Amino acid sequence: MSEIPASATPAESNLPGVLGIVDTAIARIEAVMLAAGVLLMAANTVANVVGRFVLQSSIYFSEELNSILIVLITFAGISYAARHGRHIRMSAIFDQLPTPARRTMMVLIAVVTAIFMFGLCWYAAGYIITQAGRGRLLPALQIPVWWMYVWVPVGFFMTGMQYALTAVKNLTDKDIWLSTIVLEGYEEDSDPL
Amino acid sequence: MALTIFLIMIVLLLAGFPMMIPLIAAAFVGFFTLFGGFGQLETMIQQMLAGIRPASLIAVPMFIFAADIMTRGSSAGRLIDMVMAFVGHVRGGLAVSTAAACTMFGAVSGSTQATVVAVGTPLRPRMLKAGYKDSFVLALIVNSSDIAFLIPPSIGMIIYGVVSGTSIAELFIAGIGPGLLILVIFSIYAVIYATRHNVPTEPKASWGERAQAVQQALWPLGFPAIIVGGIYGGVFSPTEAAAACVLYALLLELVIFRSMGLKEVYATAKSTGLITAVVFILVGAGAAFSWVISFAQIPQQVLASVGISEMGQIGVLFVISIAFFIGCMFVDPIVVILVLVPIFAPVVDSVGLDPVLVGTIITLQVAIGSATPPFGCDIFTAIAVFKRPYIEVVRGTPPFIIMLLGVSVALIFFPQIALFLRDLAFR
């Protein structure tokens, strides 16, 4: 885990036309969700500690709110990380391959990853429907449990899309792309976590 | 089934897939074969979500956030300057300062790679100018960052604690002893190195300068006080200490030092969110993986096949040390902890080992492994940050690895190195 800053500029999509506008909008929303999620989590956790020490009473829904936020951050973040080529990978062997082999491998990696993400999206949606059918409520907040999981299939789907688009990009472009907006071998490639 | 799962994981890892995929694929194969089809995959999702929800894991994003604020602000730099003012002038002083600064920074941050960046970036140019060889400098920075992983807070310890059900507070306190021991050993080596290679010493800081450096660092010194003091004194749980650090970091950088604006806080939050997501998807996938292999009793089969139950406590600790050390030579420490801890859990239990000692040893091993060729992840951080070729980053590492392995063996035979402070605080 590094605390190396992520690129501060919002991702400009290089998809054509309306798709590009949608993609850029999604990227912005994800960025806001990430930052807001962390800030809210900090505010919630800090308020709980201050409340316990100063006012001698904790926030009764603090833990549930943090659970909701960590799910939000994780599943908004996996797609954002895919877009910026920031998922941790062991690229040492990959990097030694000649260019055509690297391109083939990158397409294979992107396709297989996308398939897994779409599969998980499907089963996550199924899981939410099962949960919704049970109608359980979060004990403190009294909201349906499945609400906190709605980001899960969305996040998997968006991540799957990012990898699918990466595969397409590598098949159509002369360069090798780590993600839809990051060239392979670009600094962020070796950016560790 | 065990063999298939591990083969798939290793092949996907080495092929350069994002690390969540080997874990997800392995869990998937486990669920598929165990339940004869796709029927139980919703359980896999359920386990992934259960894996990321424990309240104690909230300490991870909070500590990352606090350290990120301090590094982008001025607190981290002030702490490093203070260390320099006191030990910079002795023979090998810059090298000793580097190790000490890693320890100091480790008391704020829970990650080795962040430490390589935060300490290495300002100190490497000064060491090169003073006449140290680059191979020594790089190896020193990469290996000293191990200390930061042991000194609380430690991301690795939080995740180990959650996966194994061990007290994170006790783990944090137990990491201090081995961390300081490594600092002492590295410092002695640095002095010997500087004497043998005749590296000139730095001018001595006057007491006035020292007083000023301490004054500058006075506020940031509150961080170790909050974390170690708060947890040691039983005032804070680790998650509460992390929240207190965030509040304190914001107070320092926004109000007292004014080194940051709200815009930077937002950018820092975003970058923290990104790092958190990348780690937590691994934690989730790891939880699903660990659930399915435990359900299929794979750990028991694997451990029985190496005959671990006849080895006794010392033998088991050696096997664990070697497994984690080798794992981290290839893969990210968090992935290694997520995969191997559940495998060793039954044997740790059955031979009656103290899980805090095991956690400390594991944390030390994953830290050492991350700094060890061929693929330790800290090496690649150093390559990326300092823009040096692989071979140069790796060349100076053997003496450090030998010293660290010495500490590992010492920790196995003298567990009090880790447990002394823990017993003092909690028993």
HADDOCK unambig.tbl for C-alpha pairs under 7 A between the chains (distance, minus, plus):
assign (segid A and resid 1 and name CA) (segid B and resid 111 and name CA) 5.92 0.50 0.50
assign (segid A and resid 1 and name CA) (segid B and resid 113 and name CA) 6.33 0.50 0.50
assign (segid A and resid 1 and name CA) (segid B and resid 114 and name CA) 6.89 0.50 0.50
assign (segid A and resid 1 and name CA) (segid B and resid 275 and name CA) 6.60 0.50 0.50
assign (segid A and resid 2 and name CA) (segid B and resid 111 and name CA) 6.76 0.50 0.50
assign (segid A and resid 2 and name CA) (segid B and resid 113 and name CA) 5.22 0.50 0.50
assign (segid A and resid 2 and name CA) (segid B and resid 114 and name CA) 4.50 0.50 0.50
assign (segid A and resid 3 and name CA) (segid B and resid 68 and name CA) 5.61 0.50 0.50
assign (segid A and resid 3 and name CA) (segid B and resid 114 and name CA) 5.36 0.50 0.50
assign (segid A and resid 5 and name CA) (segid B and resid 271 and name CA) 5.82 0.50 0.50
assign (segid A and resid 6 and name CA) (segid B and resid 271 and name CA) 5.29 0.50 0.50
assign (segid A and resid 8 and name CA) (segid B and resid 267 and name CA) 6.50 0.50 0.50
assign (segid A and resid 31 and name CA) (segid B and resid 270 and name CA) 6.49 0.50 0.50
assign (segid A and resid 34 and name CA) (segid B and resid 270 and name CA) 5.38 0.50 0.50
assign (segid A and resid 34 and name CA) (segid B and resid 273 and name CA) 4.98 0.50 0.50
assign (segid A and resid 34 and name CA) (segid B and resid 274 and name CA) 6.83 0.50 0.50
assign (segid A and resid 35 and name CA) (segid B and resid 266 and name CA) 6.19 0.50 0.50
assign (segid A and resid 35 and name CA) (segid B and resid 269 and name CA) 4.71 0.50 0.50
assign (segid A and resid 35 and name CA) (segid B and resid 270 and name CA) 4.02 0.50 0.50
assign (segid A and resid 35 and name CA) (segid B and resid 273 and name CA) 6.14 0.50 0.50
assign (segid A and resid 38 and name CA) (segid B and resid 269 and name CA) 5.70 0.50 0.50
assign (segid A and resid 38 and name CA) (segid B and resid 273 and name CA) 5.90 0.50 0.50
assign (segid A and resid 39 and name CA) (segid B and resid 269 and name CA) 6.32 0.50 0.50
assign (segid A and resid 42 and name CA) (segid B and resid 62 and name CA) 6.73 0.50 0.50
assign (segid A and resid 42 and name CA) (segid B and resid 243 and name CA) 6.52 0.50 0.50
assign (segid A and resid 45 and name CA) (segid B and resid 243 and name CA) 5.78 0.50 0.50
assign (segid A and resid 46 and name CA) (segid B and resid 243 and name CA) 5.09 0.50 0.50
assign (segid A and resid 46 and name CA) (segid B and resid 244 and name CA) 6.39 0.50 0.50
assign (segid A and resid 46 and name CA) (segid B and resid 247 and name CA) 6.69 0.50 0.50
assign (segid A and resid 49 and name CA) (segid B and resid 240 and name CA) 6.09 0.50 0.50
assign (segid A and resid 63 and name CA) (segid B and resid 55 and name CA) 6.37 0.50 0.50
assign (segid A and resid 67 and name CA) (segid B and resid 53 and name CA) 5.41 0.50 0.50
assign (segid A and resid 73 and name CA) (segid B and resid 273 and name CA) 6.12 0.50 0.50
assign (segid A and resid 73 and name CA) (segid B and resid 277 and name CA) 6.00 0.50 0.50
assign (segid A and resid 74 and name CA) (segid B and resid 276 and name CA) 6.82 0.50 0.50
assign (segid A and resid 74 and name CA) (segid B and resid 277 and name CA) 3.99 0.50 0.50
assign (segid A and resid 74 and name CA) (segid B and resid 280 and name CA) 6.14 0.50 0.50
assign (segid A and resid 74 and name CA) (segid B and resid 281 and name CA) 6.38 0.50 0.50
assign (segid A and resid 75 and name CA) (segid B and resid 277 and name CA) 6.92 0.50 0.50
assign (segid A and resid 77 and name CA) (segid B and resid 273 and name CA) 6.73 0.50 0.50
assign (segid A and resid 77 and name CA) (segid B and resid 274 and name CA) 5.37 0.50 0.50
assign (segid A and resid 77 and name CA) (segid B and resid 277 and name CA) 4.85 0.50 0.50
assign (segid A and resid 78 and name CA) (segid B and resid 277 and name CA) 5.76 0.50 0.50
assign (segid A and resid 78 and name CA) (segid B and resid 278 and name CA) 6.19 0.50 0.50
assign (segid A and resid 81 and name CA) (segid B and resid 274 and name CA) 6.40 0.50 0.50
assign (segid A and resid 81 and name CA) (segid B and resid 278 and name CA) 6.98 0.50 0.50
assign (segid A and resid 87 and name CA) (segid B and resid 18 and name CA) 5.76 0.50 0.50
assign (segid A and resid 87 and name CA) (segid B and resid 278 and name CA) 6.02 0.50 0.50
assign (segid A and resid 88 and name CA) (segid B and resid 18 and name CA) 5.68 0.50 0.50
assign (segid A and resid 88 and name CA) (segid B and resid 19 and name CA) 5.83 0.50 0.50
assign (segid A and resid 89 and name CA) (segid B and resid 16 and name CA) 5.68 0.50 0.50
assign (segid A and resid 89 and name CA) (segid B and resid 17 and name CA) 5.95 0.50 0.50
assign (segid A and resid 89 and name CA) (segid B and resid 18 and name CA) 4.53 0.50 0.50
assign (segid A and resid 89 and name CA) (segid B and resid 19 and name CA) 5.24 0.50 0.50
assign (segid A and resid 90 and name CA) (segid B and resid 13 and name CA) 6.42 0.50 0.50
assign (segid A and resid 90 and name CA) (segid B and resid 14 and name CA) 6.38 0.50 0.50
assign (segid A and resid 90 and name CA) (segid B and resid 16 and name CA) 5.06 0.50 0.50
assign (segid A and resid 90 and name CA) (segid B and resid 331 and name CA) 6.78 0.50 0.50
assign (segid A and resid 91 and name CA) (segid B and resid 16 and name CA) 4.87 0.50 0.50
assign (segid A and resid 92 and name CA) (segid B and resid 375 and name CA) 6.99 0.50 0.50
assign (segid A and resid 93 and name CA) (segid B and resid 14 and name CA) 6.71 0.50 0.50
assign (segid A and resid 94 and name CA) (segid B and resid 15 and name CA) 6.30 0.50 0.50
assign (segid A and resid 94 and name CA) (segid B and resid 16 and name CA) 5.89 0.50 0.50
assign (segid A and resid 109 and name CA) (segid B and resid 17 and name CA) 5.81 0.50 0.50
assign (segid A and resid 113 and name CA) (segid B and resid 21 and name CA) 6.62 0.50 0.50
assign (segid A and resid 123 and name CA) (segid B and resid 41 and name CA) 6.40 0.50 0.50
assign (segid A and resid 123 and name CA) (segid B and resid 42 and name CA) 5.49 0.50 0.50
assign (segid A and resid 124 and name CA) (segid B and resid 42 and name CA) 6.63 0.50 0.50
assign (segid A and resid 124 and name CA) (segid B and resid 45 and name CA) 5.97 0.50 0.50
assign (segid A and resid 126 and name CA) (segid B and resid 42 and name CA) 6.83 0.50 0.50
assign (segid A and resid 127 and name CA) (segid B and resid 42 and name CA) 5.29 0.50 0.50
assign (segid A and resid 190 and name CA) (segid B and resid 384 and name CA) 6.12 0.50 0.50
assign (segid A and resid 191 and name CA) (segid B and resid 384 and name CA) 6.80 0.50 0.50
assign (segid A and resid 192 and name CA) (segid B and resid 381 and name CA) 5.91 0.50 0.50
